[in-house]
């Protein structure tokens, strides 16, 4: 219930910003769509000998608003997007593979600096992202994979996102790195497992999006 209220509140905030933006020249509002490539930036160390697999691709898309500070090049950019994250890893002992899949709502609040002239410009942006999972699962791709599961609690995840962007008239291109900050945990389901759930893991993503300014 709390997460649904959070998502509703953020949606209303962006809708209110959209209404306000129609009358204020230094506000922009737009849509964006793109893809992310996700992998584990940190894996558990005890018990099982895990290794990273190649990046898994997911989709992302949603709303963005930009509040420009006149005559400075600075701006604040809140974003509300739907995102799919999938990260794969391998157990070297059994050669088994597994993929963690998350469907989530992301709320980002970035601070940026833009240089350019008129409709052409380049941006540098950085800021926190709060990921609220809608669903989360561990997909086992090999029966030899060790017996454990992810925490079924849909905990919120924090990330730091930073990257470069380009504006061409009403279009915008963005390439960012999303560094995972929240530690997550696996839970062994085998009573004989030597894996310690106290050793957490993190995942990070590279995100590419194409956006269009509506207002």
C-alpha positions as a Markdown table, in Angstrom:
| # | Residue | x | y | z |
|---|---|---|---|---|
| 1 | Unk | 0.0 | 0.0 | 0.0 |
| 2 | Unk | 2.8 | 2.4 | 0.9 |
| 3 | Unk | 4.5 | 1.8 | -2.4 |
| 4 | Unk | 1.3 | 2.4 | -4.4 |
| 5 | Unk | 0.8 | 5.7 | -2.5 |
| 6 | Unk | 4.4 | 6.7 | -3.3 |
| 7 | Unk | 3.9 | 5.9 | -7.0 |
| 8 | Unk | 0.6 | 7.8 | -7.1 |
| 9 | Unk | 2.1 | 10.8 | -5.3 |
| 10 | Unk | 5.0 | 11.0 | -7.8 |
| 11 | Unk | 2.7 | 10.7 | -10.7 |
| 12 | Unk | 0.5 | 13.5 | -9.4 |
| 13 | Unk | 3.7 | 15.6 | -8.8 |
| 14 | Unk | 4.8 | 15.2 | -12.5 |
| 15 | Unk | 1.2 | 15.9 | -13.7 |
| 16 | Unk | 1.1 | 19.1 | -11.6 |
| 17 | Unk | 4.5 | 20.0 | -13.1 |
| 18 | Unk | 3.1 | 19.5 | -16.6 |
| 19 | Unk | 0.2 | 21.8 | -15.9 |
| 20 | Unk | 2.5 | 24.4 | -14.5 |
| 21 | Unk | 4.9 | 24.1 | -17.4 |
| 22 | Unk | 2.4 | 25.3 | -19.9 |
| 23 | Unk | 2.6 | 28.8 | -18.5 |
| 24 | Unk | 6.2 | 29.0 | -17.4 |
| 25 | Unk | 8.9 | 29.2 | -20.2 |
| 26 | Unk | 11.7 | 27.7 | -18.2 |
| 27 | Unk | 9.9 | 24.4 | -17.6 |
| 28 | Unk | 10.0 | 21.5 | -20.1 |
| 29 | Unk | 8.1 | 18.2 | -20.1 |
| 30 | Unk | 8.6 | 15.1 | -22.2 |
| 31 | Unk | 8.5 | 11.4 | -22.8 |
| 32 | Unk | 11.4 | 9.0 | -23.2 |
| 33 | Unk | 11.9 | 5.4 | -24.2 |
| 34 | Unk | 15.0 | 3.2 | -24.3 |
| 35 | Unk | 16.9 | 0.2 | -23.0 |
| 36 | Unk | 19.2 | -0.7 | -20.2 |
| 37 | Unk | 22.0 | -3.3 | -19.9 |
| 38 | Unk | 22.3 | -4.7 | -16.3 |
| 39 | Unk | 24.9 | -6.8 | -14.5 |
| 40 | Unk | 26.0 | -7.4 | -11.0 |
| 41 | Unk | 28.6 | -4.9 | -9.8 |
| 42 | Unk | 29.2 | -6.9 | -6.6 |
| 43 | Unk | 28.5 | -10.6 | -5.9 |
| 44 | Unk | 28.5 | -12.6 | -2.7 |
| 45 | Unk | 31.8 | -14.0 | -1.7 |
| 46 | Unk | 31.2 | -16.9 | 0.8 |
| 47 | Unk | 30.2 | -20.5 | 0.1 |
| 48 | Unk | 29.5 | -20.3 | -3.7 |
| 49 | Unk | 32.0 | -19.2 | -6.3 |
| 50 | Unk | 29.8 | -16.8 | -8.4 |
| 51 | Unk | 30.9 | -15.0 | -11.5 |
| 52 | Unk | 29.2 | -12.3 | -13.6 |
| 53 | Unk | 27.6 | -13.2 | -16.9 |
| 54 | Unk | 27.1 | -10.9 | -19.9 |
| 55 | Unk | 24.7 | -8.0 | -19.5 |
| 56 | Unk | 20.9 | -8.6 | -19.9 |
| 57 | Unk | 18.8 | -6.1 | -21.8 |
| 58 | Unk | 15.6 | -4.6 | -20.5 |
| 59 | Unk | 13.3 | -1.8 | -21.5 |
| 60 | Unk | 12.7 | 1.6 | -19.8 |
| 61 | Unk | 10.4 | 4.5 | -20.5 |
| 62 | Unk | 8.3 | 7.2 | -18.9 |
| 63 | Unk | 8.1 | 10.9 | -18.1 |
| 64 | Unk | 10.7 | 13.6 | -17.5 |
| 65 | Unk | 10.4 | 17.2 | -16.5 |
| 66 | Unk | 13.1 | 19.8 | -16.6 |
| 67 | Unk | 13.2 | 23.0 | -14.4 |
| 68 | Unk | 15.8 | 25.3 | -16.0 |
| 69 | Unk | 17.5 | 28.0 | -13.8 |
| 70 | Unk | 17.6 | 31.1 | -16.1 |
| 71 | Unk | 21.0 | 32.4 | -17.3 |
| 72 | Unk | 23.0 | 29.7 | -15.5 |
| 73 | Unk | 22.8 | 26.6 | -17.7 |
| 74 | Unk | 21.7 | 24.6 | -14.6 |
| 75 | Unk | 18.6 | 22.5 | -14.3 |
| 76 | Unk | 16.8 | 20.0 | -12.1 |
| 77 | Unk | 15.2 | 17.0 | -13.8 |
| 78 | Unk | 12.7 | 14.8 | -12.0 |
| 79 | Unk | 11.8 | 11.5 | -13.9 |
| 80 | Unk | 9.2 | 8.8 | -13.4 |
| 81 | Unk | 9.8 | 5.7 | -15.5 |
| 82 | Unk | 8.9 | 2.0 | -15.8 |
| 83 | Unk | 12.0 | -0.2 | -16.0 |
| 84 | Unk | 12.9 | -3.8 | -16.5 |
| 85 | Unk | 16.2 | -5.0 | -15.0 |
| 86 | Unk | 17.7 | -8.5 | -15.5 |
| 87 | Unk | 21.1 | -9.5 | -14.3 |
| 88 | Unk | 22.7 | -13.0 | -14.9 |
| 89 | Unk | 25.3 | -14.8 | -12.9 |
| 90 | Unk | 27.0 | -18.2 | -12.8 |
| 91 | Unk | 28.1 | -20.7 | -10.2 |
| 92 | Unk | 31.6 | -21.9 | -11.3 |
| 93 | Unk | 31.4 | -25.1 | -9.2 |
| 94 | Unk | 28.2 | -26.5 | -10.8 |
| 95 | Unk | 28.4 | -24.4 | -14.0 |
| 96 | Unk | 24.7 | -23.5 | -13.3 |
| 97 | Unk | 23.3 | -20.1 | -14.3 |
| 98 | Unk | 20.5 | -17.9 | -12.9 |
| 99 | Unk | 19.0 | -14.5 | -13.8 |
| 100 | Unk | 17.4 | -12.0 | -11.4 |
| 101 | Unk | 14.5 | -10.1 | -13.0 |
| 102 | Unk | 13.0 | -7.0 | -11.6 |
| 103 | Unk | 10.1 | -4.9 | -12.9 |
| 104 | Unk | 10.0 | -1.6 | -11.2 |
| 105 | Unk | 9.0 | 2.1 | -11.1 |
| 106 | Unk | 12.0 | 4.4 | -11.0 |
| 107 | Unk | 11.9 | 7.9 | -9.6 |
| 108 | Unk | 15.0 | 10.0 | -10.4 |
| 109 | Unk | 16.0 | 13.5 | -9.4 |
| 110 | Unk | 18.9 | 14.7 | -11.4 |
| 111 | Unk | 20.9 | 17.9 | -11.3 |
| 112 | Unk | 22.4 | 19.0 | -14.6 |
| 113 | Unk | 24.4 | 21.6 | -16.6 |
| 114 | Unk | 23.6 | 22.4 | -20.2 |
| 115 | Unk | 25.8 | 24.1 | -22.8 |
| 116 | Unk | 24.6 | 25.0 | -26.3 |
| 117 | Unk | 22.8 | 27.5 | -28.4 |
| 118 | Unk | 19.1 | 27.4 | -29.1 |
| 119 | Unk | 17.8 | 24.0 | -30.0 |
| 120 | Unk | 21.2 | 22.3 | -29.9 |
| 121 | Unk | 22.9 | 21.5 | -26.6 |
| 122 | Unk | 24.9 | 19.0 | -24.5 |
| 123 | Unk | 24.1 | 18.1 | -20.9 |
| 124 | Unk | 25.9 | 16.6 | -18.0 |
| 125 | Unk | 23.6 | 15.2 | -15.3 |
| 126 | Unk | 23.9 | 13.3 | -12.0 |
| 127 | Unk | 21.5 | 12.4 | -9.2 |
| 128 | Unk | 19.8 | 9.7 | -7.1 |
| 129 | Unk | 17.3 | 7.1 | -8.4 |
| 130 | Unk | 14.8 | 5.3 | -6.2 |
| 131 | Unk | 13.7 | 2.0 | -7.6 |
| 132 | Unk | 10.4 | 0.5 | -6.3 |
| 133 | Unk | 10.0 | -3.1 | -7.5 |
| 134 | Unk | 6.6 | -4.2 | -8.7 |
| 135 | Unk | 7.8 | -7.8 | -9.1 |
| 136 | Unk | 11.0 | -9.7 | -8.5 |
| 137 | Unk | 12.1 | -13.2 | -9.3 |
| 138 | Unk | 15.0 | -15.5 | -9.6 |
| 139 | Unk | 15.0 | -17.6 | -12.8 |
| 140 | Unk | 17.1 | -20.7 | -12.6 |
| 141 | Unk | 18.4 | -21.7 | -16.0 |
| 142 | Unk | 20.2 | -24.9 | -14.9 |
| 143 | Unk | 19.0 | -27.7 | -12.6 |
| 144 | Unk | 22.6 | -27.9 | -11.1 |
| 145 | Unk | 22.4 | -24.4 | -9.7 |
| 146 | Unk | 22.7 | -24.2 | -5.9 |
| 147 | Unk | 19.5 | -24.1 | -4.0 |
| 148 | Unk | 18.8 | -20.6 | -2.7 |
| 149 | Unk | 16.3 | -17.9 | -3.4 |
| 150 | Unk | 16.2 | -14.1 | -3.3 |
| 151 | Unk | 14.5 | -12.2 | -0.6 |
| 152 | Unk | 10.8 | -12.1 | -1.5 |
| 153 | Unk | 10.5 | -8.7 | 0.2 |
| 154 | Unk | 10.2 | -6.1 | -2.5 |
| 155 | Unk | 12.6 | -3.7 | -0.9 |
| 156 | Unk | 13.2 | -0.3 | -2.5 |
| 157 | Unk | 16.7 | 0.1 | -4.1 |
| 158 | Unk | 18.8 | 3.2 | -4.3 |
| 159 | Unk | 21.2 | 4.0 | -7.2 |
| 160 | Unk | 23.3 | 6.9 | -8.3 |
| 161 | Unk | 22.8 | 7.8 | -12.0 |
| 162 | Unk | 25.2 | 10.0 | -14.0 |
| 163 | Unk | 25.9 | 10.6 | -17.7 |
| 164 | Unk | 25.8 | 12.7 | -20.8 |
| 165 | Unk | 22.9 | 13.9 | -23.0 |
| 166 | Unk | 22.4 | 15.8 | -26.2 |
| 167 | Unk | 19.4 | 18.0 | -27.3 |
| 168 | Unk | 18.5 | 18.3 | -31.0 |
| 169 | Unk | 15.5 | 20.5 | -31.3 |
| 170 | Unk | 12.7 | 18.7 | -29.5 |
| 171 | Unk | 14.6 | 15.4 | -29.4 |
| 172 | Unk | 17.0 | 14.3 | -26.6 |
| 173 | Unk | 19.5 | 11.5 | -26.4 |
| 174 | Unk | 20.9 | 10.3 | -23.0 |
| 175 | Unk | 23.6 | 7.7 | -22.1 |
| 176 | Unk | 23.9 | 7.1 | -18.3 |
| 177 | Unk | 25.5 | 4.7 | -15.9 |
| 178 | Unk | 23.3 | 3.7 | -12.9 |
| 179 | Unk | 25.5 | 2.6 | -10.0 |
| 180 | Unk | 23.7 | 0.4 | -7.5 |
| 181 | Unk | 24.0 | 1.5 | -3.9 |
| 182 | Unk | 21.6 | -0.8 | -2.0 |
| 183 | Unk | 22.9 | -4.1 | -0.9 |
| 184 | Unk | 20.6 | -7.1 | -1.6 |
| 185 | Unk | 20.8 | -10.6 | -0.3 |
| 186 | Unk | 20.2 | -14.2 | -1.4 |
| 187 | Unk | 18.7 | -16.7 | 1.1 |
| 188 | Unk | 19.9 | -20.4 | 1.0 |
| 189 | Unk | 17.1 | -23.0 | 0.9 |
| 190 | Unk | 19.4 | -25.9 | 1.5 |
| 191 | Unk | 20.0 | -26.5 | 5.2 |
| 192 | Unk | 23.5 | -27.8 | 4.4 |
| 193 | Unk | 24.5 | -24.7 | 2.4 |
| 194 | Unk | 27.6 | -23.0 | 3.5 |
| 195 | Unk | 26.5 | -19.8 | 1.8 |
| 196 | Unk | 26.2 | -16.9 | 4.2 |
| 197 | Unk | 23.3 | -14.5 | 3.6 |
| 198 | Unk | 25.3 | -11.8 | 5.3 |
| 199 | Unk | 27.3 | -11.4 | 2.1 |
| 200 | Unk | 25.2 | -9.0 | 0.0 |
| 201 | Unk | 25.3 | -8.2 | -3.7 |
| 202 | Unk | 24.6 | -5.1 | -5.9 |
| 203 | Unk | 23.6 | -4.6 | -9.5 |
| 204 | Unk | 24.2 | -1.7 | -11.9 |
| 205 | Unk | 23.1 | -0.7 | -15.3 |
| 206 | Unk | 24.0 | 1.3 | -18.5 |
| 207 | Unk | 20.9 | 3.2 | -19.7 |
| 208 | Unk | 20.3 | 4.6 | -23.2 |
| 209 | Unk | 17.1 | 6.6 | -24.0 |
| 210 | Unk | 15.6 | 8.7 | -26.7 |
| 211 | Unk | 13.3 | 11.4 | -25.5 |
| 212 | Unk | 10.9 | 14.0 | -27.0 |
| 213 | Unk | 9.9 | 17.3 | -25.5 |
| 214 | Unk | 6.1 | 17.8 | -25.4 |
| 215 | Unk | 6.0 | 21.2 | -23.7 |
